């Protein structure tokens, strides 16, 4: 078992794109604990939304996941999955920052419920937009004999960040207002996305797409 883990780590270290995806997954699982911990606290404790209505809000997230999964299952494969996931991650980070709007505006009770119905729906769609293209891409680029070990390592390490994030954000919500925590978290996630999924990494992951895009139009047409 130990030798299997070592060989999995060694395989990941040798492949820059896989290593980058793993680090992005680790940091994202840490920082998105801001919503996992803070969502219930903000909606129920601060905004006094009834638990029944909060159930509808969470259900909108499940509906968003279902619809997004059906969409990806029935459409052609994403051509540049890492870029698609990067855009989805940036949009999701922006949505995290928007989640504080009802705390700083005079929304009615119905407006608050509708707002978070939409936000949770959007969260779920963007989450699937991050995970599914990357999952398909990883299935393709990882050698079959290493696939189980690499996915096992990534999932274990990513999931281990969630309890750490819950502890960290639990302490932060006890000491700082949510109107600071969520926008700062949103900015951090945007920075991580732009730095770790920078153009050089995208070109390394999808050289055929970027080489074709760099060609003059006439040359590109003759190569297709």
C-alpha positions as CSV (number, residue, x, y, z in Angstrom):
1,X,0.0,0.0,0.0
2,X,2.8,2.4,0.9
3,X,4.7,1.6,-2.3
4,X,1.5,2.3,-4.2
5,X,1.1,5.7,-2.6
6,X,4.8,6.5,-3.3
7,X,4.5,5.6,-6.9
8,X,1.3,7.7,-7.2
9,X,3.1,10.8,-5.7
10,X,6.1,10.2,-8.0
11,X,3.8,10.0,-11.0
12,X,2.0,13.3,-10.0
13,X,5.3,15.1,-9.4
14,X,6.5,14.3,-12.9
15,X,3.5,15.7,-14.6
16,X,3.1,19.5,-14.2
17,X,-0.5,19.8,-15.3
18,X,-1.7,17.0,-13.0
19,X,0.2,18.5,-10.1
20,X,-1.4,21.9,-10.8
21,X,-4.9,20.4,-10.9
22,X,-4.2,18.7,-7.6
23,X,-3.0,21.9,-5.9
24,X,-6.0,23.8,-7.2
25,X,-8.4,21.1,-5.8
26,X,-6.7,21.3,-2.4
27,X,-6.9,25.1,-2.1
28,X,-10.5,25.2,-3.5
29,X,-11.7,22.6,-1.0
30,X,-10.1,24.7,1.8
31,X,-11.6,28.1,0.8
32,X,-15.0,26.9,-0.3
33,X,-15.6,25.9,3.3
34,X,-16.5,29.5,3.6
35,X,-19.9,28.6,2.0
36,X,-20.2,25.2,3.6
37,X,-19.7,26.7,7.1
38,X,-21.1,30.2,6.5
39,X,-24.1,29.5,4.3
40,X,-26.2,28.2,7.1
41,X,-24.9,30.7,9.6
42,X,-25.6,33.7,7.3
43,X,-29.0,32.6,6.0
44,X,-30.5,31.2,9.2
45,X,-28.7,33.0,12.0
46,X,-28.1,36.4,10.5
47,X,-30.9,36.8,8.1
48,X,-33.4,34.8,10.1
49,X,-34.7,32.7,7.2
50,X,-37.0,29.9,8.3
51,X,-35.5,26.4,8.3
52,X,-38.3,25.2,5.9
53,X,-37.3,27.9,3.4
54,X,-33.6,27.1,3.9
55,X,-34.5,23.6,2.8
56,X,-35.9,25.0,-0.5
57,X,-32.6,26.9,-0.9
58,X,-30.5,23.8,-0.5
59,X,-32.9,21.9,-2.8
60,X,-32.2,24.5,-5.5
61,X,-28.5,23.6,-5.3
62,X,-29.4,19.9,-5.8
63,X,-31.6,20.9,-8.8
64,X,-28.7,22.9,-10.3
65,X,-26.4,19.9,-10.0
66,X,-28.9,17.6,-11.7
67,X,-29.5,20.0,-14.6
68,X,-25.8,20.7,-15.1
69,X,-24.9,17.0,-15.0
70,X,-27.6,16.3,-17.6
71,X,-26.3,19.1,-19.7
72,X,-22.7,17.7,-19.7
73,X,-23.9,14.2,-20.2
74,X,-25.9,15.0,-23.4
75,X,-23.6,17.6,-25.1
76,X,-20.4,17.0,-27.0
77,X,-17.2,16.9,-24.9
78,X,-15.7,20.2,-23.9
79,X,-12.8,21.0,-26.3
80,X,-10.6,22.8,-23.8
81,X,-11.7,21.4,-20.4
82,X,-9.1,23.1,-18.2
83,X,-9.9,26.5,-19.6
84,X,-13.7,25.8,-19.2
85,X,-13.1,24.8,-15.6
86,X,-11.0,27.9,-15.0
87,X,-13.9,30.2,-16.2
88,X,-16.4,28.2,-14.1
89,X,-14.1,28.6,-11.1
90,X,-13.8,32.4,-11.6
91,X,-17.6,32.7,-12.0
92,X,-18.1,30.6,-8.8
93,X,-15.6,32.8,-6.9
94,X,-17.6,35.9,-8.0
95,X,-20.8,34.3,-6.8
96,X,-19.2,33.8,-3.4
97,X,-18.6,37.5,-3.1
98,X,-22.1,38.3,-4.2
99,X,-23.6,36.1,-1.5
100,X,-23.1,39.0,1.1
101,X,-25.5,41.4,-0.8
102,X,-28.5,40.7,1.4
103,X,-26.4,41.5,4.4
104,X,-25.6,45.0,3.2
105,X,-28.9,45.9,1.5
106,X,-32.5,46.2,2.7
107,X,-33.9,43.1,1.1
108,X,-37.4,41.9,2.0
109,X,-37.8,38.4,3.4
110,X,-39.1,37.0,0.0
111,X,-36.3,38.8,-1.9
112,X,-33.7,37.2,0.5
113,X,-35.1,33.7,-0.1
114,X,-35.3,34.2,-3.9
115,X,-31.8,35.6,-4.0
116,X,-30.3,32.6,-2.2
117,X,-32.4,30.2,-4.3
118,X,-30.6,31.7,-7.3
119,X,-27.2,31.8,-5.7
120,X,-27.2,28.2,-4.6
121,X,-28.5,27.1,-8.0
122,X,-25.6,29.0,-9.6
123,X,-23.1,27.6,-7.1
124,X,-24.1,24.0,-8.1
125,X,-24.0,24.7,-11.8
126,X,-20.5,26.2,-11.6
127,X,-19.3,23.4,-9.4
128,X,-20.3,20.8,-11.9
129,X,-18.7,23.1,-14.6
130,X,-15.4,22.8,-12.7
131,X,-15.5,19.1,-11.8
132,X,-16.9,17.3,-14.8
133,X,-14.6,18.6,-17.5
134,X,-11.5,18.2,-15.3
135,X,-12.6,14.7,-14.4
136,X,-13.0,13.6,-18.0
137,X,-9.7,15.3,-18.9
138,X,-7.9,13.5,-16.1
139,X,-9.3,10.1,-17.2
140,X,-7.7,10.7,-20.5
141,X,-4.2,11.9,-19.6
142,X,-3.5,9.6,-16.6
143,X,-2.0,6.2,-17.5
144,X,-4.4,3.4,-16.8
145,X,-2.0,1.6,-14.3
146,X,-1.7,4.9,-12.3
147,X,-5.3,6.1,-12.6
148,X,-6.7,4.6,-9.4
149,X,-3.7,5.6,-7.3
150,X,-3.7,9.2,-8.6
151,X,-7.5,9.7,-8.2
152,X,-7.4,8.1,-4.8
153,X,-4.6,10.4,-3.6
154,X,-6.2,13.5,-5.0
155,X,-9.6,12.7,-3.5
156,X,-8.1,11.8,-0.1
157,X,-6.0,15.0,0.0
158,X,-8.8,17.3,-1.2
159,X,-11.3,15.8,1.2
160,X,-8.8,16.2,4.1
161,X,-8.8,20.0,3.5
162,X,-12.5,20.3,4.2
163,X,-12.4,19.6,7.9
164,X,-9.4,22.0,8.2
165,X,-11.4,24.6,6.3
166,X,-14.4,24.1,8.5
167,X,-12.3,24.6,11.7
168,X,-10.6,27.7,10.2
169,X,-13.8,29.3,8.9
170,X,-15.7,28.4,12.1
171,X,-13.1,30.5,14.0
172,X,-13.2,33.3,11.5
173,X,-17.0,33.6,11.6
174,X,-16.8,33.8,15.4
175,X,-14.4,36.8,15.1
176,X,-15.0,38.6,11.8
177,X,-18.2,39.7,10.0
178,X,-19.3,37.6,7.0
179,X,-19.3,40.8,4.9
180,X,-15.4,40.7,5.2
181,X,-14.9,36.9,5.1
182,X,-16.8,36.1,1.8
183,X,-15.4,39.0,-0.4
184,X,-11.9,38.2,0.8
185,X,-12.4,34.5,0.1
186,X,-13.7,35.3,-3.3
187,X,-10.6,37.4,-4.1
188,X,-8.3,34.7,-2.9
189,X,-10.0,32.1,-5.1
190,X,-9.8,34.4,-8.1
191,X,-6.1,34.9,-7.5
192,X,-5.5,31.2,-7.1
193,X,-7.4,30.5,-10.4
194,X,-5.5,33.2,-12.3
195,X,-2.0,32.2,-11.0
196,X,-2.2,28.4,-10.9
197,X,-4.3,28.0,-14.1
198,X,-2.3,30.6,-16.0
199,X,-1.9,30.6,-19.7
200,X,1.3,28.6,-19.7
201,X,-0.4,25.7,-17.9
202,X,-3.4,25.8,-20.2
203,X,-1.1,25.7,-23.2
204,X,0.8,22.8,-21.7
205,X,-2.5,21.0,-21.1
206,X,-4.0,21.7,-24.5
207,X,-1.1,22.4,-26.9
208,X,-3.1,21.4,-30.0
209,X,-5.8,24.0,-29.3
210,X,-3.4,26.9,-28.6
211,X,-1.1,26.0,-31.5
212,X,-4.0,26.0,-33.9
213,X,-5.4,29.3,-32.4
214,X,-2.0,30.9,-32.9
215,X,-1.8,30.0,-36.6
216,X,-3.0,32.5,-39.3
217,X,-6.6,31.8,-40.4
218,X,-5.6,30.4,-43.8
219,X,-3.0,28.1,-42.3
220,X,-5.4,27.0,-39.6
221,X,-8.0,26.1,-42.2
222,X,-5.6,24.0,-44.2
223,X,-4.5,22.1,-41.1
224,X,-8.0,21.1,-40.0
